Amino acid sequence: MMPLALLSPGESGEIVSVNVPLEKRSGCCGQCNGERHHKAQRGEEMGLRAGKVVEMLHNGAGPLLLRIDDARIALSRGMAMKISVRRIQ
């Protein structure tokens, strides 16, 4: 396993785990239940969950560009370092 951010352009990986903090912040939206916060929920909405296959399209300066299913998403390097993938040959 390796962090998603270490895939090279053209490489694909299967998401094994998403290690985003699941915490409630003070002054939050009022809809958080203490189990999840916005980043984790947004990641799931974009398809970042265990079992999904992602392809690295761009891994240079700035955000990473990924393909998940038929969608292309931009993701910060910090967030991508918290997602573990198994490289697909």
Beta strands, then each sheet from edge to edge (+ up, - down):
strand 1: 2-3
strand 2: 12-18
strand 3: 53-58
strand 4: 64-68
strand 5: 71-75
strand 6: 83-88
sheet 1: 1+ 6- 2+ 3- 4+ 5-
end
